[in-house]
Amino acid sequence: MKYFVLFALMFAANLFAVDTAKDNRSHQVIVSIAPYKFFVEQIAGDTVKTNVFVPIGASFHDYEPTPKQVFTAGNSDIWFRVGESFENRAVQALQGHQLHTQFVDLRQGVNLIIVEPGSEGHCCCHADCADLHMWLSPKEVKIQAQTIAKALIEKYPEHKELYQKNLEKLLQSLDQLDKDISTELAPLKQRIIMVGHPAYAYFTRDYKLNQLSIEFEGKDPTPRQLTTILEKARQAHIKTIYTQKQYGSKAVQLVANELKANIVTLDPYSDDYFNMMRNISKTIATQN
């Protein structure tokens, strides 16, 4: 309740600052997580200001946006959403106000990976229980980039030519990235990589790897699950565990000790997309 009251007060305080005589577009958009800020900026350049809900370094699965962030979303022309539960809570806070925000679902057209209950994936809080780490597939990003460009062109048609030109450049760069990673990881075909948090399902699907996660449905494994994980890891001769700064886990250290494995930190939430993807590929190629 406190969350909604704070937002309502902030919204009311800013409501009368709007000058309806001018262009009612705010020329700002918002994305839920940092990688999508990169994609929007690659297409839109400096024609819009792009804000991000979840700060770099925070987990977007259990993030709680501040009232200020909710107001920013409500004052944005477009909100590029990925399907996380915090987005729905923010939308509820915005209900009842006259907003011009366009909601764009970046899952549309994507070949989603559906996480079965009880599996090693991360089942997020929405109906289809889809894995939402879609940006870790350059192939799926190409689809999302086109969705982003279409929404930007519809909202800011005066920049259509620029957006189309920038989109083509981005798509070409994504094709090259995909080709480079495929070549780099080809010798590891069907290799199992062990991760603390199951963020790499799209990455491993694209590059014919397999993901073994220590975390189960957003939680540390039970003793029985841990026994199974260790058995699988030993069979796969795991010597490296990939973790993220967003997800600290005692279980990761425990498994690493049992396997005498190295722990390597990756950052799949970086807003420096191409460098981040190349770093992930290079690290896996050299550690496995």
N, C-alpha and C positions, 0 to 999 in steps of 0.2 A: 504493500500500500504506500509506504514511504516513497518508493521508487516512482510511482505514478503521480503522487502529489507534487514532488519536486519538479517533474517534467511539466506538469500542468502550469505551475507558477512561472517557469522559464518561458514556456510557449506564450503565455498571456503577456509577459513583459516585453516580448519581442514582436508581438502581433501587429502593433500599431506603427512599427518602424518600417513596414512595407509601403513602398510608394507605387501604388497601382497605376499611376500615370505612365510609368516607364515599362520597359520590357520586364514582364513578370517572371522571366527565367532568372534563376540565381547564378547560372553559369558555374555551378559546382555540382559534382556528382560524388557519390560515396560507394565504396566497395567494402565487403565484409572483411576480407583479409588481404595482406600486403601484396602477394603475387599479382593479384588482379589490378592493383594500382599501377603496376608496371605495364600491363597490357593496355589499360585505358590510356596511359600517358604515351605509349608507343603509337597509338592511333590518333589521339586527340591533340597531342603536342601541348602547347600552352593555351589552347582555346578554352579550357575549363580547368578549374581547381579540383583535384581529386583527393578526397579524404578517406581515411581507413578506420573502420570500427575497432578491430582487434590490434593492439599494439604489437610490434615485432617482439618476439620473446614470450608472448602469452599464448596459452592454449585456446584455440578457437572453439573447442568442443564444450568447455564449461565457462566461457567468458560471460561476464555480466556488464553490459554497456552502461556508461554513466548517463545521467539525465542530459548532460550537455551533448553527448554523442547522439542521443535519441533526437534532440532538437536539431542537430546538424543534419541528420537523416531526413527529418521532416521538412527542412528548408532546402534540400537538394532537388535538383531537377530529375535525377535518375539514381536509383539505388540498385546496384548490381549484386544480386543475392546468390548464395550457394546452397541454401537449404538447412542451415544450422538452427538449432532451437532458440538461440538468443535473438535471432532475427524475428521470430514470431512474437517474442515478448516485447520487442521494441515496437513492432507494428501495433500490438494491443495498446501500448502507451500512446500511440498516435491517433487511435480511433476517436472519432467525435470532433476532430479538427478539420477544417477545410484546407487540404493539402494539394499541392500540384505534383507531388513526387510520383514518378513512374517506377514501378517495381519490375525489374528484369531478372528472370530466373535463368542463371547460367548453367542449369542442368539440362535445359531443353536441347534436344538433338544429340546429347552425349550418350555414348555407349556405357551406361552406368554399371558398376559392379555392385550387386546386391549382397549384403552380408546376412548370412543365415544365423538365427539365434544360436548361441552356444559355440560359434566358430571363433577363430582367432582374429577376426576383423573387428573394426570399430563400428558398432551399430549406433548411428546417431538418432536423435529423437524426432523422427518423422515417419510417416506411414510406410514408405517403401524401404526404409532401412538401408539406404544406399551409402556406399563409401563415398565420401565427399572430397577426397584428396585428388580431384580430377586434374589439377594443373600439373601433376607430375607425369602426365602423358602429353608430349608435344602434339600428338595426333588429336587428342581431345581439346587441347588449347586452340588449335586451328578452328574448330567448330565454335568454341566460345568467343574467339576473336571476331568471328563474323557476326555473332549475336551482338557483341559490344558495338561493333561498327554500325550495324543496322540501327540500333537504338540511338546512337549519337547522331547519325544522319537525320533520323526522324525528328530529333529534338533541336538540332542545330543545322538545318539544311544549307545555310550559307557557307558551311565548311565541307560540303559533301565531297568536292574534288580532293581536298587535302586528306580527308579521312579514307577515301578509297585508295589513294596513293600510298598512304602510310600502312593501310591494311595489307596491301600487296607485298610491301617490304617485310612486314612482320611474318606473313605466311611463308615467304621464301626463307626467312631466317629460321623459322620453326622446322621447315623441311630439311634444311642443312643440319640443324641441331639433331633431329631425329636420325638422319643418316650417319652423323658422326658417332652418336652414342651406340647405334646398332653395330657399327664396325668395331668400336672399342670393346663392347661386351660380347661380341660373337663367340669368342673362345670360352665363355662361361655359360654357354647354353645349358639350361635346366639346372644350373647351380642353385643351391639354397643359400639365401642370405638371412642372417638372424638380426631382428630388430627389436628394440624395446617397445616401441609404439607402432602399430600396423598401418603406417602411412604410405606404403610403397606398392600397394596392389596394382595400381595403374602402371607404374613404372615397370614392375616385374612382368606384368602381362605383355607390355609392349616389347620388352627385350628378352623374353623367354627365360626368365628367372623364376624362382619360387621364394616366397616370403614366409619365414617362420617367426612368429611374434611371441614375445614373452608375455605381453599384456593380453588379457582376454576381456573383450567388451568394456574397455576403459578401466579395468581393474587389474591389480596384481594377480597372478595365478594362485589357485588353491594348491595345497600340497600335492594332491593327485594330479592336477594339471601340470605342476612343476616337474613331477617325475616323468610325465610323458614328453614334455619339452626337452628335458635333458637327454632322454633316450633318442629322440629325433636328432638333436644337435650332435650327439656323439656319432650317430650313424652317418651324418653329413660332414663329419670332421670339421665342425665350426671352430674357427680360431679368432673370429672377429664378431663383435656385437655392435650394431649401429644404433646410437641413441640420439635424442634431441634435447636441447636445453629446456624445451617447453614441458618435458615429461620426465621429471626425476623419479627414480624407482629403485628401491632397495633390492627388488627382485633381479634387476639387471646386474647389480654388483654380485649378488649371490650366484647367479648363473655363470657370470664371468669367472668367479673364483672356482666353481666346480669344474668348468671346462678349461681353466687356465687360458682364457681368451682375452684379447685386447678389447677395450671399449673405445670406439671412435665416434665422435660427435659430428652429426651432420645438421644442416639447417634448411629443411625443405620449405620453410615459411619465409625465406628471404625475398625482398622485393627486387633483388638483382638477379632476375630470373635466369638468364643464359649462363652467367658465371656459376650460379647455384647448381643448375642441372649438370653442367660440365664437371663441376667439382664432385658431385655425387657419383657420376659415371666413372671418373678417374679414380676416386677413392675405392669404389667397389672393384674396379678392374685390377688395382694394385694390391688390395688387401685380401682378395680371395684367390 
